[in-house]
Amino acid sequence: MPDLQGQEFPRPVSTELTILDRVKLVIVSKFGARVFTRQELLDAWRQEYPDINPEGRVLMSDYCVNTVSGADYPGKYRFLFRVREGEYRIYDPSRDGKWQVTEGKVEQVV
């Protein structure tokens, strides 16, 4: 029998949806491109996933391209645009432009 100690083996790919995947699915299926609030998202979440408590997992500003807290996450996590305090929609670069965070401030790139 060959010595397999120290060798790395590929891990199985999970087919389980992540919380982020589920958040995106709920937003796309329930709201499309329209503006929604966090409470509307939580209500839709509870209808779709009644066994998973979303509190503490759905931090809207972390998913936004135009918030300071969203800058801490890679682009794949930043798929929302904050229209105004408490209102969000899916980020559309052609409509919303490009955004960057510099020195703790959010600025639109021109």
C-alpha positions in Angstrom: 0.0 0.0 0.0 1.4 3.4 -0.9 2.3 5.9 1.7 -0.3 8.7 1.5 0.7 10.7 4.5 1.2 14.4 3.7 -0.6 14.3 0.4 -3.5 16.6 -0.2 -6.7 15.4 -1.7 -9.4 17.5 -3.4 -12.3 18.3 -1.1 -15.8 17.5 -2.3 -17.6 20.5 -3.7 -20.6 21.5 -1.6 -23.9 21.8 -3.3 -25.3 23.5 -0.2 -26.3 27.1 -0.8 -24.5 29.7 1.2 -26.4 32.4 3.1 -25.1 34.9 0.4 -26.5 32.6 -2.4 -29.8 32.5 -0.6 -29.9 36.2 0.0 -29.3 36.8 -3.8 -32.0 34.3 -4.7 -34.6 35.9 -2.5 -33.7 39.4 -3.8 -33.8 38.4 -7.5 -37.0 36.4 -7.2 -39.0 38.7 -4.9 -37.8 42.2 -5.9 -36.0 42.1 -9.2 -34.6 45.5 -9.9 -37.0 47.4 -7.7 -36.1 49.2 -4.5 -36.7 47.3 -1.2 -36.1 47.7 2.5 -34.2 45.4 4.9 -37.5 44.5 6.5 -39.0 43.5 3.2 -36.0 41.3 2.6 -36.3 39.7 6.0 -40.1 39.1 5.5 -39.4 37.5 2.1 -36.6 35.4 3.6 -38.9 34.1 6.4 -41.4 32.9 3.7 -38.7 31.2 1.7 -36.5 29.8 4.5 -38.6 29.6 7.6 -36.1 27.3 9.4 -33.1 29.6 9.0 -32.9 32.7 11.2 -31.5 35.5 9.1 -30.9 38.0 11.9 -27.2 38.9 12.1 -26.5 37.3 8.7 -28.2 39.8 6.5 -26.1 42.9 7.0 -27.3 45.0 4.1 -24.5 47.6 4.1 -21.9 44.9 3.8 -23.4 43.9 0.5 -23.4 47.5 -1.0 -20.9 48.9 -3.4 -21.5 52.4 -2.1 -21.0 52.0 1.7 -17.8 52.1 3.7 -18.5 48.7 5.4 -19.1 47.1 2.0 -15.5 47.9 1.1 -14.1 45.3 3.4 -15.6 42.5 1.3 -14.5 41.2 -2.2 -16.5 42.3 -5.2 -18.6 39.0 -5.3 -20.2 40.0 -2.0 -21.0 43.5 -3.1 -24.0 43.2 -5.3 -26.4 45.8 -3.8 -26.7 49.6 -4.2 -27.9 51.7 -1.3 -30.4 54.2 -2.8 -30.9 56.0 0.5 -30.8 55.1 4.1 -32.7 51.8 4.6 -33.5 51.3 0.8 -31.6 49.1 -1.5 -31.7 47.5 -5.0 -29.5 45.3 -7.1 -26.3 47.2 -8.2 -26.2 48.0 -11.9 -22.8 49.5 -12.9 -24.2 51.1 -16.0 -26.8 52.9 -14.0 -25.0 53.5 -10.7 -21.5 54.0 -11.9 -18.3 52.7 -10.2 -17.6 53.2 -6.6 -14.5 53.1 -4.4 -13.7 53.7 -0.7 -10.7 55.9 0.1 -9.7 57.0 3.6 -13.0 55.8 5.0 -15.1 57.7 2.4 -17.2 56.4 -0.4 -16.7 58.1 -3.7 -18.1 57.6 -7.2 -15.3 57.0 -9.7 -15.7 59.3 -12.7 
